[in-house]
Amino acid sequence: MGNRTIKVETLTRVEGEGGLYIRLNGEAVDEVRLEIYEPPRLFEALLRGRPLEDVPDITARICGICPVAYQMSSVHALEAALEVTVSPEIRRLRRLLYCGEWIESHGLHMHLLHAPDFLGFDSGLEMAKQFPEEVNRGLRLKKHGNQLVDMLGGRAIHPINVCVGGFYRLPTRKEVQKLIPDFEWGLNAAIETTRWVASFDFPDFESPDCEYISLSHPDEYPMNAGVMKTSSGDTIDVANYEAEFEELQVPHSTALHAIRKSTGRPYLLGPLARINLNRDRLSPSAQKLADEIKLEPVCCNPHKAIIARGLEIIHAYEEALMILRDQPLKGKSRESYEYQAGKGMSATEAPRGTLFHRYIVDKDGKIVEASIVPPTSQNQAQIEADLKQWISHVISKDERETARKCENLVRAYDPCISCSTHFLNVKIERT
Amino acid sequence: MGKPKLGVFKFASCDGCQLSLLDAEDQLLAVAEVIDIVHFPEASSRLESGPYDIALIEGSITTPHDAERIQQIRRDSKFLMTIGACATAGGIQALRNGADTTEFMQAVYATPEYIQVLDQSTAIAEHVKVDFELRGCPINQYQLIEVIQSLLAGRTPRTPKHSVCLDCKRRGTVCVTVAQGIACLGPVTQSGCDAICPSYHRGCYGCYGPAAQPNLVSLSTQTLKAGDSPAEAAHRLQNFNVSAPAFHQESQRLTDQAREQN
């Protein structure tokens, strides 16, 4: 076999538009390119000069699948700039909102986008004909996530209730309690779903020497606060984020490639990284199930991210139930603040991994500079690195089959391409 | 006759509007029974080329390649419908239309020449004939299902054109402007969201774009009287539907007024 190329023009079952280009020389891989041709929307430039109150509404529009993550990272970063501390009640409600987004986004990815790869279908809708019970259960879980974001956020896509300092209004006791019966059903359904996906036939493939990174918190499963931990044993304060990581522009993609400065190597964020680093802080049911299905203490098989998503859905249900059942909400819906010039940074755990925001604001509350580093652009270099290894496992004369197996691996990371097409502070150019 | 063929296509956008179809969890499998979804990259690896009976278009045109791509989709589609503020009004990314796109690109990319973008973010209707527009940022999934149902039944899709104010009355929400002095775009914004924001104690920020015959000058006069500067009043119209003609025109007028004052 001489030189040949394999091209997937449109990556399907991912959010946004991208393609895949692989160049082989015999059995050797010459080049792998995850090509993100999603048009850039230049959010960081659009935000300049706007009042800081606009930021959560505008950054939500970066992604329709994980708007809560953009709202959470932005309000935390702006509160840091304004030196505002929110009450424990508001903090708890923000975690509740995040639980809704994890359930909705992971539910969508597991059932409609990823499971079809393991069972040989083109889509979740087609899979529903043979697996009606599983797909219907998945749709119901996804709906619960949407209902929760809808209740607390005002609507499921681009919520309207989040603001700097807290919420425009607190939910009523009645609105909160209404969700409890569905969530009790959902917790058990999530356990069944996770058992189901754990029974899939997983390819025997481990990502070699992959460094996993996520937020970590002494008492909580990481969601909206903590320091960054790495599987190599480092601890990084979020304030040092930009000193530790570097984004590079590559010619074939509108999204950035991120590496760790100290190692010069890519890294992986997301559910597998979170579970690998924080398994002991998962909720009791999720921990119990992880043990029951014998998930490796450090799981390096990217295809198993679907199991990690299932465990996180269980966790989200259990934590959401705890908050929903809690005592009536009291106190102010939001903290007031005075404008002051400053700089604030924050990272929270979007469904696909750590999402970093940094803002500089002026004394009149206007945005001077914004920097947003989404998880998919950070994962992109690791996805390409894993693909290079994976190709040697799946190379065959049937190019369609090889392309399909490569696509399967890319989908395992749930790359959200809509989110990934913007960055700031590029320092090195690579061609 | 076989099932009608549906194609879903995306341009510059956040994916939220096409997600509305997948978020119609209770109706999703029923829709898939009566319509053949033959091209929907976000949901299926089966990608068929046209012709399509119905094409749903999300996102705005921002690159030379996309300006070409929409022409082919139009040729392939019997009924072409745009969904969401990006497709119907250029979206939030149209904020760059009045600015220097080259400067924006330089602010975001180290090597902007790797990426080709147009100076403007434009609505689909500025490029091809559009048969129906469904507004919203994001669209309302119930409206989407109603439009698909009406197409299948052979009737013209209907979505309300009245303002958000009427929906506040229906919901029994006390007017946030009258009672609390909160600035609100409800009087000039098309309904469709079910007037969510006022029910959460905040003013409408115009996700669905201008209502039919909106009296924008009258609303601006009121907000200026209440203490807004012209720049603030202009700014309020400059978000997700900044390029919708009525919002654009009034925000320009207010911006000019602000300039004169300085």
Interface residues (C-beta under 8 A of the other chain):
Chain A: T10 L11 T12 R13 V14 E15 G16 E17 Y37 E38 P39 P40 R41 L42 F43 E44 A45 L46 R48 R50 P51 D54 D57 I58 R61 I62 C63 G64 I65 P67 L108 L112 L113 P116 D122 S123 G124 L125 E126 A128 V135 N136 L139 R140 K142 K143 N146 G154 R155 A156 I157 H158 I160 N161 C163 F167 Y168 R169 Q249 P251 T254 E407 C416 S418 H422 F423 L424 V426 K427 E429
Chain B: K10 F11 A12 S13 C14 D15 G16 C17 L19 S20 L22 D23 E25 D26 L28 L29 A32 I37 F40 P41 E42 A43 S44 S45 R46 L47 T62 T63 H65 D66 G91 I92 Q93 L95 R96 A99 T101 E103 F104 M105 A107 V108 Y109 A110 T111 Y114 I115 V117 C137 P138 C193 I196 C197 S199 Y200 H201 R202 Y205 C207 H235 N239 F240
